[in-house]
Amino acid sequence: MDAQPAGPDLAADLSEGARDGRSTAMNRLVGVTVDCVDIDRAAQFWASALDGAMIVDQSPRSRVLDVPVGDQQLRLTFRRVGSAKVTTNRLRLCLRASDLYTETARLLSIGAIRLASGNDAAGWALLADIEGNEIDLVGLGDWGL
């Protein structure tokens, strides 16, 4: 039996959902993959940074970390590549901190690199992980980057 294209009922349901404010997305973000030269060191950095749990029995080419996000888990996968990062990221993780100064210091102490930061009133810092991947760190009230 051939698959039938989505009919008008599905299109109507999606349009109705968009009109009354319901989400029409049929997917959700469950993970992020990061290319790395040193997957063990990168995974350990992010496990410390995000209080994540390493998944055991993995491929020699990758490491996997589950990170708590509210009542869900976000899976970070660190995939081995042959060369280091050379340009800015086109996608960055944004972390929110209840105490920006203390969290910046903690991340720097586990290997992050400070790339830029605002003044105390600005409430943000741009860091990089040990592989050079940029991280936006913001205070509680500073989500709109």
N, CA, C and O atoms as a GROMACS GRO file, in nm:
protein
  580
    1MET      N    1   0.084  -0.118   0.000
    1MET     CA    2   0.000   0.000   0.000
    1MET      C    3   0.089   0.125   0.000
    1MET      O    4   0.182   0.133   0.079
    2ASP      N    5   0.062   0.220  -0.086
    2ASP     CA    6   0.140   0.343  -0.097
    2ASP      C    7   0.103   0.437   0.017
    2ASP      O    8  -0.012   0.444   0.060
    3ALA      N    9   0.205   0.511   0.063
    3ALA     CA   10   0.180   0.612   0.166
    3ALA      C   11   0.098   0.725   0.106
    3ALA      O   12   0.124   0.769  -0.006
    4GLN      N   13   0.001   0.771   0.180
    4GLN     CA   14  -0.083   0.880   0.133
    4GLN      C   15  -0.027   1.013   0.184
    4GLN      O   16   0.019   1.020   0.297
    5PRO      N   17  -0.030   1.117   0.102
    5PRO     CA   18   0.014   1.248   0.151
    5PRO      C   19  -0.079   1.298   0.260
    5PRO      O   20  -0.195   1.256   0.270
    6ALA      N   21  -0.027   1.388   0.343
    6ALA     CA   22  -0.109   1.445   0.449
    6ALA      C   23  -0.229   1.513   0.386
    6ALA      O   24  -0.216   1.595   0.295
    7GLY      N   25  -0.344   1.479   0.434
    7GLY     CA   26  -0.467   1.533   0.378
    7GLY      C   27  -0.506   1.664   0.442
    7GLY      O   28  -0.434   1.717   0.526
    8PRO      N   29  -0.619   1.716   0.401
    8PRO     CA   30  -0.664   1.844   0.451
    8PRO      C   31  -0.692   1.842   0.601
    8PRO      O   32  -0.682   1.946   0.667
    9ASP      N   33  -0.728   1.725   0.657
    9ASP     CA   34  -0.755   1.719   0.801
    9ASP      C   35  -0.630   1.752   0.882
    9ASP      O   36  -0.638   1.828   0.979
   10LEU      N   37  -0.514   1.697   0.844
   10LEU     CA   38  -0.390   1.727   0.913
   10LEU      C   39  -0.355   1.875   0.898
   10LEU      O   40  -0.321   1.941   0.996
   11ALA      N   41  -0.364   1.927   0.777
   11ALA     CA   42  -0.334   2.068   0.754
   11ALA      C   43  -0.427   2.156   0.836
   11ALA      O   44  -0.383   2.257   0.893
   12ALA      N   45  -0.554   2.120   0.844
   12ALA     CA   46  -0.650   2.200   0.922
   12ALA      C   47  -0.616   2.194   1.070
   12ALA      O   48  -0.623   2.296   1.139
   13ASP      N   49  -0.579   2.075   1.119
   13ASP     CA   50  -0.543   2.063   1.260
   13ASP      C   51  -0.422   2.150   1.292
   13ASP      O   52  -0.419   2.217   1.395
   14LEU      N   53  -0.320   2.149   1.204
   14LEU     CA   54  -0.200   2.230   1.227
   14LEU      C   55  -0.232   2.377   1.222
   14LEU      O   56  -0.183   2.454   1.305
   15SER      N   57  -0.313   2.419   1.125
   15SER     CA   58  -0.349   2.560   1.114
   15SER      C   59  -0.428   2.604   1.236
   15SER      O   60  -0.405   2.713   1.288
   16GLU      N   61  -0.521   2.521   1.282
   16GLU     CA   62  -0.600   2.554   1.400
   16GLU      C   63  -0.511   2.566   1.523
   16GLU      O   64  -0.529   2.657   1.604
   17GLY      N   65  -0.413   2.476   1.537
   17GLY     CA   66  -0.320   2.482   1.650
   17GLY      C   67  -0.240   2.610   1.648
   17GLY      O   68  -0.216   2.669   1.753
   18ALA      N   69  -0.197   2.653   1.530
   18ALA     CA   70  -0.120   2.777   1.519
   18ALA      C   71  -0.206   2.897   1.557
   18ALA      O   72  -0.158   2.991   1.618
   19ARG      N   73  -0.335   2.894   1.519
   19ARG     CA   74  -0.424   3.006   1.549
   19ARG      C   75  -0.452   3.018   1.698
   19ARG      O   76  -0.460   3.130   1.749
   20ASP      N   77  -0.467   2.907   1.767
   20ASP     CA   78  -0.504   2.917   1.909
   20ASP      C   79  -0.383   2.909   2.002
   20ASP      O   80  -0.399   2.891   2.123
   21GLY      N   81  -0.261   2.923   1.947
   21GLY     CA   82  -0.142   2.932   2.031
   21GLY      C   83  -0.076   2.800   2.065
   21GLY      O   84   0.028   2.799   2.131
   22ARG      N   85  -0.134   2.687   2.023
   22ARG     CA   86  -0.071   2.559   2.050
   22ARG      C   87   0.048   2.540   1.958
   22ARG      O   88   0.048   2.588   1.845
   23SER      N   89   0.148   2.472   2.005
   23SER     CA   90   0.264   2.442   1.923
   23SER      C   91   0.227   2.346   1.812
   23SER      O   92   0.152   2.251   1.833
   24THR      N   93   0.279   2.371   1.694
   24THR     CA   94   0.258   2.280   1.583
   24THR      C   95   0.386   2.201   1.552
   24THR      O   96   0.388   2.122   1.458
   25ALA      N   97   0.491   2.220   1.632
   25ALA     CA   98   0.616   2.148   1.610
   25ALA      C   99   0.594   2.000   1.637
   25ALA      O  100   0.528   1.962   1.734
   26MET      N  101   0.650   1.917   1.551
   26MET     CA  102   0.638   1.774   1.567
   26MET      C  103   0.772   1.714   1.609
   26MET      O  104   0.797   1.595   1.586
   27ASN      N  105   0.857   1.795   1.670
   27ASN     CA  106   0.986   1.748   1.716
   27ASN      C  107   1.025   1.824   1.841
   27ASN      O  108   0.960   1.921   1.878
   28ARG      N  109   1.132   1.778   1.905
   28ARG     CA  110   1.187   1.850   2.020
   28ARG      C  111   1.335   1.823   2.026
   28ARG      O  112   1.383   1.718   1.982
   29LEU      N  113   1.408   1.916   2.081
   29LEU     CA  114   1.552   1.903   2.095
   29LEU      C  115   1.582   1.801   2.203
   29LEU      O  116   1.532   1.813   2.315
   30VAL      N  117   1.663   1.701   2.172
   30VAL     CA  118   1.699   1.599   2.270
   30VAL      C  119   1.850   1.589   2.290
   30VAL      O  120   1.895   1.524   2.385
   31GLY      N  121   1.927   1.651   2.202
   31GLY     CA  122   2.071   1.641   2.217
   31GLY      C  123   2.146   1.733   2.124
   31GLY      O  124   2.091   1.791   2.031
   32VAL      N  125   2.276   1.744   2.153
   32VAL     CA  126   2.368   1.825   2.074
   32VAL      C  127   2.495   1.743   2.056
   32VAL      O  128   2.542   1.680   2.150
   33THR      N  129   2.551   1.744   1.935
   33THR     CA  130   2.677   1.675   1.908
   33THR      C  131   2.786   1.779   1.890
   33THR      O  132   2.770   1.877   1.818
   34VAL      N  133   2.898   1.756   1.958
   34VAL     CA  134   3.012   1.848   1.954
   34VAL      C  135   3.131   1.773   1.894
   34VAL      O  136   3.169   1.667   1.944
   35ASP      N  137   3.190   1.828   1.787
   35ASP     CA  138   3.310   1.769   1.730
   35ASP      C  139   3.430   1.808   1.815
   35ASP      O  140   3.445   1.924   1.853
   36CYS      N  141   3.517   1.710   1.846
   36CYS     CA  142   3.630   1.732   1.936
   36CYS      C  143   3.752   1.655   1.890
   36CYS      O  144   3.740   1.550   1.826
   37VAL      N  145   3.869   1.707   1.922
   37VAL     CA  146   3.993   1.631   1.901
   37VAL      C  147   4.012   1.536   2.019
   37VAL      O  148   4.041   1.418   2.000
   38ASP      N  149   3.995   1.588   2.142
   38ASP     CA  150   4.013   1.508   2.264
   38ASP      C  151   3.876   1.487   2.330
   38ASP      O  152   3.833   1.566   2.413
   39ILE      N  153   3.810   1.379   2.292
   39ILE     CA  154   3.673   1.356   2.339
   39ILE      C  155   3.666   1.332   2.489
   39ILE      O  156   3.569   1.373   2.554
   40ASP      N  157   3.766   1.266   2.546
   40ASP     CA  158   3.763   1.239   2.690
   40ASP      C  159   3.774   1.368   2.770
   40ASP      O  160   3.699   1.389   2.866
   41ARG      N  161   3.866   1.454   2.733
   41ARG     CA  162   3.886   1.580   2.804
   41ARG      C  163   3.765   1.671   2.788
   41ARG      O  164   3.721   1.735   2.884
   42ALA      N  165   3.709   1.678   2.666
   42ALA     CA  166   3.591   1.762   2.642
   42ALA      C  167   3.471   1.711   2.721
   42ALA      O  168   3.400   1.790   2.783
   43ALA      N  169   3.448   1.581   2.718
   43ALA     CA  170   3.335   1.524   2.791
   43ALA      C  171   3.349   1.547   2.941
   43ALA      O  172   3.251   1.576   3.009
   44GLN      N  173   3.470   1.534   2.993
   44GLN     CA  174   3.492   1.556   3.136
   44GLN      C  175   3.468   1.703   3.173
   44GLN      O  176   3.409   1.731   3.277
   45PHE      N  177   3.513   1.795   3.088
   45PHE     CA  178   3.488   1.937   3.113
   45PHE      C  179   3.338   1.963   3.124
   45PHE      O  180   3.292   2.025   3.220
   46TRP      N  181   3.261   1.916   3.024
   46TRP     CA  182   3.118   1.942   3.023
   46TRP      C  183   3.044   1.867   3.134
   46TRP      O  184   2.944   1.916   3.185
   47ALA      N  185   3.092   1.749   3.172
   47ALA     CA  186   3.032   1.678   3.285
   47ALA      C  187   3.048   1.762   3.412
   47ALA      O  188   2.954   1.773   3.491
   48SER      N  189   3.165   1.821   3.431
   48SER     CA  190   3.188   1.907   3.547
   48SER      C  191   3.109   2.036   3.537
   48SER      O  192   3.052   2.082   3.636
   49ALA      N  193   3.105   2.095   3.418
   49ALA     CA  194   3.036   2.223   3.400
   49ALA      C  195   2.886   2.212   3.423
   49ALA      O  196   2.825   2.303   3.478
   50LEU      N  197   2.826   2.100   3.380
   50LEU     CA  198   2.680   2.088   3.381
   50LEU      C  199   2.627   1.980   3.474
   50LEU      O  200   2.507   1.951   3.474
   51ASP      N  201   2.714   1.922   3.555
   51ASP     CA  202   2.674   1.817   3.647
   51ASP      C  203   2.607   1.702   3.572
   51ASP      O  204   2.503   1.650   3.613
   52GLY      N  205   2.669   1.665   3.461
   52GLY     CA  206   2.614   1.559   3.377
   52GLY      C  207   2.666   1.422   3.413
   52GLY      O  208   2.766   1.410   3.485
   53ALA      N  209   2.600   1.320   3.365
   53ALA     CA  210   2.637   1.181   3.392
   53ALA      C  211   2.690   1.117   3.264
   53ALA      O  212   2.622   1.115   3.162
   54MET      N  213   2.813   1.065   3.271
   54MET     CA  214   2.872   0.996   3.156
   54MET      C  215   2.799   0.864   3.135
   54MET      O  216   2.765   0.794   3.230
   55ILE      N  217   2.776   0.832   3.009
   55ILE     CA  218   2.716   0.705   2.971
   55ILE      C  219   2.830   0.608   2.942
   55ILE      O  220   2.920   0.640   2.865
   56VAL      N  221   2.827   0.490   3.001
   56VAL     CA  222   2.936   0.393   2.984
   56VAL      C  223   2.916   0.306   2.861
   56VAL      O  224   2.811   0.309   2.797
   57ASP      N  225   3.020   0.226   2.828
   57ASP     CA  226   3.017   0.135   2.714
   57ASP      C  227   2.989   0.209   2.584
   57ASP      O  228   2.891   0.183   2.514
   58GLN      N  229   3.077   0.300   2.553
   58GLN     CA  230   3.060   0.382   2.435
   58GLN      C  231   3.157   0.344   2.324
   58GLN      O  232   3.247   0.262   2.344
   59SER      N  233   3.138   0.404   2.210
   59SER     CA  234   3.225   0.386   2.096
   59SER      C  235   3.361   0.450   2.124
   59SER      O  236   3.368   0.547   2.199
   60PRO      N  237   3.469   0.397   2.066
   60PRO     CA  238   3.598   0.463   2.082
   60PRO      C  239   3.604   0.598   2.011
   60PRO      O  240   3.698   0.675   2.032
   61ARG      N  241   3.505   0.628   1.927
   61ARG     CA  242   3.504   0.754   1.853
   61ARG      C  243   3.415   0.860   1.917
   61ARG      O  244   3.407   0.972   1.865
   62SER      N  245   3.347   0.828   2.027
   62SER     CA  246   3.259   0.928   2.088
   62SER      C  247   3.242   0.904   2.237
   62SER      O  248   3.268   0.794   2.287
   63ARG      N  249   3.199   1.008   2.306
   63ARG     CA  250   3.162   1.002   2.446
   63ARG      C  251   3.025   1.066   2.458
   63ARG      O  252   2.994   1.161   2.386
   64VAL      N  253   2.943   1.014   2.549
   64VAL     CA  254   2.805   1.062   2.564
   64VAL      C  255   2.782   1.102   2.708
   64VAL      O  256   2.826   1.035   2.802
   65LEU      N  257   2.712   1.213   2.723
   65LEU     CA  258   2.684   1.270   2.854
   65LEU      C  259   2.537   1.308   2.859
   65LEU      O  260   2.487   1.374   2.768
   66ASP      N  261   2.467   1.268   2.965
   66ASP     CA  262   2.330   1.312   2.987
   66ASP      C  263   2.332   1.426   3.088
   66ASP      O  264   2.391   1.414   3.196
   67VAL      N  265   2.267   1.536   3.052
   67VAL     CA  266   2.267   1.656   3.134
   67VAL      C  267   2.124   1.686   3.177
   67VAL      O  268   2.034   1.689   3.093
   68PRO      N  269   2.102   1.709   3.307
   68PRO     CA  270   1.966   1.744   3.352
   68PRO      C  271   1.928   1.885   3.305
   68PRO      O  272   2.004   1.980   3.321
   69VAL      N  273   1.808   1.895   3.247
   69VAL     CA  274   1.752   2.024   3.207
   69VAL      C  275   1.607   2.022   3.255
   69VAL      O  276   1.520   1.967   3.189
   70GLY      N  277   1.583   2.084   3.370
   70GLY     CA  278   1.451   2.075   3.430
   70GLY      C  279   1.421   1.931   3.465
   70GLY      O  280   1.501   1.865   3.532
   71ASP      N  281   1.307   1.881   3.421
   71ASP     CA  282   1.272   1.742   3.448
   71ASP      C  283   1.306   1.651   3.329
   71ASP      O  284   1.262   1.536   3.324
   72GLN      N  285   1.384   1.701   3.234
   72GLN     CA  286   1.425   1.626   3.116
   72GLN      C  287   1.577   1.603   3.119
   72GLN      O  288   1.646   1.653   3.207
   73GLN      N  289   1.626   1.528   3.023
   73GLN     CA  290   1.769   1.506   3.003
   73GLN      C  291   1.806   1.553   2.863
   73GLN      O  292   1.735   1.523   2.767
   74LEU      N  293   1.915   1.625   2.851
   74LEU     CA  294   1.970   1.663   2.722
   74LEU      C  295   2.095   1.578   2.702
   74LEU      O  296   2.180   1.571   2.791
   75ARG      N  297   2.107   1.516   2.588
   75ARG     CA  298   2.222   1.429   2.559
   75ARG      C  299   2.326   1.508   2.479
   75ARG      O  300   2.297   1.558   2.370
   76LEU      N  301   2.447   1.518   2.536
   76LEU     CA  302   2.560   1.577   2.464
   76LEU      C  303   2.649   1.464   2.416
   76LEU      O  304   2.690   1.379   2.495
   77THR      N  305   2.678   1.463   2.288
   77THR     CA  306   2.766   1.362   2.230
   77THR      C  307   2.891   1.432   2.181
   77THR      O  308   2.884   1.531   2.108
   78PHE      N  309   3.006   1.380   2.221
   78PHE     CA  310   3.136   1.436   2.181
   78PHE      C  311   3.197   1.340   2.081
   78PHE      O  312   3.233   1.227   2.115
   79ARG      N  313   3.208   1.386   1.956
   79ARG     CA  314   3.250   1.300   1.846
   79ARG      C  315   3.393   1.336   1.806
   79ARG      O  316   3.425   1.452   1.783
   80ARG      N  317   3.478   1.233   1.798
   80ARG     CA  318   3.618   1.254   1.763
   80ARG      C  319   3.632   1.297   1.617
   80ARG      O  320   3.576   1.234   1.527
   81VAL      N  321   3.708   1.406   1.596
   81VAL     CA  322   3.743   1.452   1.462
   81VAL      C  323   3.894   1.470   1.456
   81VAL      O  324   3.960   1.475   1.559
   82GLY      N  325   3.949   1.478   1.337
   82GLY     CA  326   4.094   1.480   1.320
   82GLY      C  327   4.161   1.615   1.332
   82GLY      O  328   4.284   1.622   1.340
   83SER      N  329   4.083   1.724   1.334
   83SER     CA  330   4.147   1.855   1.340
   83SER      C  331   4.075   1.945   1.439
   83SER      O  332   3.956   1.930   1.465
   84ALA      N  333   4.151   2.039   1.494
   84ALA     CA  334   4.097   2.133   1.593
   84ALA      C  335   4.008   2.237   1.526
   84ALA      O  336   4.018   2.262   1.406
   85LYS      N  337   3.920   2.297   1.606
   85LYS     CA  338   3.831   2.403   1.560
   85LYS      C  339   3.915   2.525   1.522
   85LYS      O  340   4.009   2.561   1.594
   86VAL      N  341   3.882   2.589   1.409
   86VAL     CA  342   3.962   2.703   1.365
   86VAL      C  343   3.881   2.832   1.346
   86VAL      O  344   3.941   2.939   1.335
   87THR      N  345   3.749   2.824   1.343
   87THR     CA  346   3.668   2.945   1.326
   87THR      C  347   3.565   2.952   1.438
   87THR      O  348   3.552   2.860   1.519
   88THR      N  349   3.493   3.062   1.442
   88THR     CA  350   3.389   3.075   1.545
   88THR      C  351   3.277   2.975   1.519
   88THR      O  352   3.254   2.934   1.405
   89ASN      N  353   3.208   2.938   1.626
   89ASN     CA  354   3.095   2.846   1.615
   89ASN      C  355   2.978   2.916   1.548
   89ASN      O  356   2.960   3.037   1.562
   90ARG      N  357   2.899   2.840   1.478
   90ARG     CA  358   2.774   2.892   1.423
   90ARG      C  359   2.660   2.861   1.517
   90ARG      O  360   2.548   2.908   1.497
   91LEU      N  361   2.687   2.781   1.620
   91LEU     CA  362   2.589   2.744   1.722
   91LEU      C  363   2.662   2.741   1.854
   91LEU      O  364   2.769   2.681   1.864
   92ARG      N  365   2.606   2.806   1.957
   92ARG     CA  366   2.670   2.808   2.089
   92ARG      C  367   2.570   2.764   2.194
   92ARG      O  368   2.450   2.788   2.181
   93LEU      N  369   2.621   2.698   2.298
   93LEU     CA  370   2.537   2.668   2.413
   93LEU      C  371   2.531   2.793   2.500
   93LEU      O  372   2.631   2.862   2.519
   94CYS      N  373   2.413   2.821   2.552
   94CYS     CA  374   2.393   2.935   2.641
   94CYS      C  375   2.357   2.880   2.778
   94CYS      O  376   2.260   2.805   2.792
   95LEU      N  377   2.435   2.916   2.878
   95LEU     CA  378   2.414   2.871   3.015
   95LEU      C  379   2.368   2.988   3.100
   95LEU      O  380   2.420   3.099   3.087
   96ARG      N  381   2.271   2.964   3.185
   96ARG     CA  382   2.221   3.068   3.276
   96ARG      C  383   2.273   3.038   3.416
   96ARG      O  384   2.264   2.925   3.463
   97ALA      N  385   2.327   3.140   3.481
   97ALA     CA  386   2.385   3.125   3.615
   97ALA      C  387   2.312   3.213   3.715
   97ALA      O  388   2.281   3.328   3.686
   98SER      N  389   2.286   3.158   3.834
   98SER     CA  390   2.224   3.240   3.938
   98SER      C  391   2.322   3.342   3.994
   98SER      O  392   2.281   3.449   4.040
   99ASP      N  393   2.452   3.311   3.991
   99ASP     CA  394   2.557   3.403   4.034
   99ASP      C  395   2.662   3.403   3.924
   99ASP      O  396   2.749   3.316   3.920
  100LEU      N  397   2.654   3.501   3.837
  100LEU     CA  398   2.740   3.505   3.719
  100LEU      C  399   2.889   3.507   3.755
  100LEU      O  400   2.968   3.435   3.695
  101TYR      N  401   2.927   3.588   3.853
  101TYR     CA  402   3.068   3.600   3.892
  101TYR      C  403   3.123   3.466   3.942
  101TYR      O  404   3.230   3.422   3.900
  102THR      N  405   3.049   3.402   4.032
  102THR     CA  406   3.093   3.274   4.090
  102THR      C  407   3.098   3.164   3.984
  102THR      O  408   3.192   3.085   3.981
  103GLU      N  409   2.998   3.159   3.897
  103GLU     CA  410   2.995   3.056   3.794
  103GLU      C  411   3.104   3.077   3.690
  103GLU      O  412   3.163   2.981   3.642
  104THR      N  413   3.130   3.203   3.655
  104THR     CA  414   3.241   3.231   3.564
  104THR      C  415   3.372   3.181   3.623
  104THR      O  416   3.450   3.116   3.555
  105ALA      N  417   3.395   3.211   3.749
  105ALA     CA  418   3.517   3.166   3.816
  105ALA      C  419   3.525   3.014   3.821
  105ALA      O  420   3.632   2.957   3.801
  106ARG      N  421   3.413   2.947   3.847
  106ARG     CA  422   3.413   2.800   3.853
  106ARG      C  423   3.447   2.740   3.718
  106ARG      O  424   3.528   2.649   3.709
  107LEU      N  425   3.384   2.791   3.612
  107LEU     CA  426   3.412   2.738   3.478
  107LEU      C  427   3.556   2.764   3.437
  107LEU      O  428   3.620   2.679   3.375
  108LEU      N  429   3.608   2.881   3.472
  108LEU     CA  430   3.750   2.909   3.442
  108LEU      C  431   3.841   2.813   3.518
  108LEU      O  432   3.945   2.773   3.466
  109SER      N  433   3.803   2.777   3.640
  109SER     CA  434   3.887   2.687   3.721
  109SER      C  435   3.891   2.544   3.668
  109SER      O  436   3.983   2.469   3.699
  110ILE      N  437   3.790   2.504   3.588
  110ILE     CA  438   3.791   2.369   3.532
  110ILE      C  439   3.838   2.366   3.387
  110ILE      O  440   3.832   2.262   3.322
  111GLY      N  441   3.886   2.481   3.337
  111GLY     CA  442   3.949   2.482   3.206
  111GLY      C  443   3.889   2.573   3.101
  111GLY      O  444   3.942   2.582   2.990
  112ALA      N  445   3.779   2.641   3.132
  112ALA     CA  446   3.721   2.734   3.035
  112ALA      C  447   3.818   2.851   3.012
  112ALA      O  448   3.905   2.878   3.094
  113ILE      N  449   3.799   2.919   2.900
  113ILE     CA  450   3.880   3.035   2.863
  113ILE      C  451   3.786   3.153   2.848
  113ILE      O  452   3.682   3.142   2.784
  114ARG      N  453   3.822   3.268   2.908
  114ARG     CA  454   3.740   3.388   2.894
  114ARG      C  455   3.770   3.453   2.759
  114ARG      O  456   3.886   3.483   2.729
  115LEU      N  457   3.666   3.474   2.678
  115LEU     CA  458   3.683   3.541   2.550
  115LEU      C  459   3.640   3.687   2.558
  115LEU      O  460   3.702   3.773   2.496
  116ALA      N  461   3.534   3.714   2.634
  116ALA     CA  462   3.484   3.851   2.651
  116ALA      C  463   3.386   3.851   2.766
  116ALA      O  464   3.333   3.746   2.805
  117SER      N  465   3.362   3.969   2.821
  117SER     CA  466   3.258   3.980   2.923
  117SER      C  467   3.208   4.123   2.928
  117SER      O  468   3.279   4.217   2.892
  118GLY      N  469   3.086   4.137   2.972
  118GLY     CA  470   3.029   4.269   2.990
  118GLY      C  471   3.070   4.323   3.126
  118GLY      O  472   3.134   4.253   3.205
  119ASN      N  473   3.032   4.446   3.154
  119ASN     CA  474   3.056   4.498   3.288
  119ASN      C  475   2.956   4.434   3.383
  119ASN      O  476   2.869   4.358   3.340
  120ASP      N  477   2.967   4.462   3.510
  120ASP     CA  478   2.880   4.398   3.609
  120ASP      C  479   2.732   4.417   3.577
  120ASP      O  480   2.651   4.328   3.603
  121ALA      N  481   2.696   4.532   3.522
  121ALA     CA  482   2.556   4.559   3.490
  121ALA      C  483   2.510   4.480   3.368
  121ALA      O  484   2.391   4.449   3.355
  122ALA      N  485   2.602   4.447   3.278
  122ALA     CA  486   2.563   4.376   3.156
  122ALA      C  487   2.519   4.233   3.184
  122ALA      O  488   2.426   4.183   3.121
  123GLY      N  489   2.584   4.167   3.278
  123GLY     CA  490   2.540   4.034   3.320
  123GLY      C  491   2.566   3.922   3.223
  123GLY      O  492   2.482   3.833   3.210
  124TRP      N  493   2.678   3.922   3.154
  124TRP     CA  494   2.709   3.813   3.062
  124TRP      C  495   2.860   3.795   3.052
  124TRP      O  496   2.938   3.885   3.083
  125ALA      N  497   2.898   3.677   3.007
  125ALA     CA  498   3.038   3.647   2.976
  125ALA      C  499   3.041   3.552   2.857
  125ALA      O  500   2.955   3.465   2.844
  126LEU      N  501   3.138   3.569   2.771
  126LEU     CA  502   3.160   3.478   2.660
  126LEU      C  503   3.285   3.398   2.693
  126LEU      O  504   3.395   3.454   2.705
  127LEU      N  505   3.268   3.268   2.708
  127LEU     CA  506   3.377   3.178   2.742
  127LEU      C  507   3.395   3.079   2.628
  127LEU      O  508   3.318   3.077   2.533
  128ALA      N  509   3.499   2.997   2.640
  128ALA     CA  510   3.517   2.885   2.548
  128ALA      C  511   3.552   2.763   2.631
  128ALA      O  512   3.616   2.774   2.735
  129ASP      N  513   3.509   2.646   2.583
  129ASP     CA  514   3.547   2.523   2.651
  129ASP      C  515   3.691   2.488   2.613
  129ASP      O  516   3.758   2.565   2.544
  130ILE      N  517   3.738   2.374   2.657
  130ILE     CA  518   3.878   2.338   2.635
  130ILE      C  519   3.911   2.309   2.489
  130ILE      O  520   4.029   2.301   2.454
  131GLU      N  521   3.810   2.291   2.405
  131GLU     CA  522   3.831   2.270   2.262
  131GLU      C  523   3.811   2.400   2.183
  131GLU      O  524   3.824   2.401   2.060
  132GLY      N  525   3.779   2.510   2.253
  132GLY     CA  526   3.759   2.638   2.186
  132GLY      C  527   3.617   2.668   2.145
  132GLY      O  528   3.592   2.768   2.079
  133ASN      N  529   3.521   2.583   2.183
  133ASN     CA  530   3.380   2.606   2.150
  133ASN      C  531   3.324   2.714   2.241
  133ASN      O  532   3.334   2.706   2.363
  134GLU      N  533   3.263   2.818   2.180
  134GLU     CA  534   3.212   2.930   2.257
  134GLU      C  535   3.093   2.892   2.344
  134GLU      O  536   3.010   2.808   2.307
  135ILE      N  537   3.086   2.956   2.461
  135ILE     CA  538   2.979   2.936   2.558
  135ILE      C  539   2.928   3.074   2.599
  135ILE      O  540   3.007   3.159   2.641
  136ASP      N  541   2.798   3.098   2.587
  136ASP     CA  542   2.739   3.220   2.640
  136ASP      C  543   2.697   3.191   2.784
  136ASP      O  544   2.620   3.098   2.808
  137LEU      N  545   2.747   3.269   2.877
  137LEU     CA  546   2.708   3.256   3.018
  137LEU      C  547   2.636   3.384   3.055
  137LEU      O  548   2.692   3.493   3.045
  138VAL      N  549   2.510   3.370   3.099
  138VAL     CA  550   2.430   3.488   3.132
  138VAL      C  551   2.378   3.477   3.274
  138VAL      O  552   2.364   3.368   3.329
  139GLY      N  553   2.349   3.594   3.332
  139GLY     CA  554   2.286   3.597   3.463
  139GLY      C  555   2.138   3.567   3.451
  139GLY      O  556   2.086   3.552   3.340
  140LEU      N  557   2.070   3.559   3.562
  140LEU     CA  558   1.928   3.520   3.564
  140LEU      C  559   1.838   3.610   3.481
  140LEU      O  560   1.745   3.562   3.417
  141GLY      N  561   1.864   3.740   3.481
  141GLY     CA  562   1.775   3.831   3.410
  141GLY      C  563   1.818   3.864   3.269
  141GLY      O  564   1.757   3.950   3.206
  142ASP      N  565   1.919   3.798   3.217
  142ASP     CA  566   1.980   3.841   3.090
  142ASP      C  567   1.969   3.735   2.982
  142ASP      O  568   2.072   3.693   2.928
  143TRP      N  569   1.850   3.691   2.950
  143TRP     CA  570   1.834   3.585   2.852
  143TRP      C  571   1.844   3.637   2.709
  143TRP      O  572   1.891   3.564   2.622
  144GLY      N  573   1.802   3.759   2.681
  144GLY     CA  574   1.800   3.808   2.543
  144GLY      C  575   1.937   3.852   2.496
  144GLY      O  576   1.972   3.969   2.510
  145LEU      N  577   2.014   3.760   2.440
  145LEU     CA  578   2.148   3.793   2.392
  145LEU      C  579   2.144   3.858   2.256
  145LEU      O  580   2.248   3.892   2.201
   0.00000   0.00000   0.00000
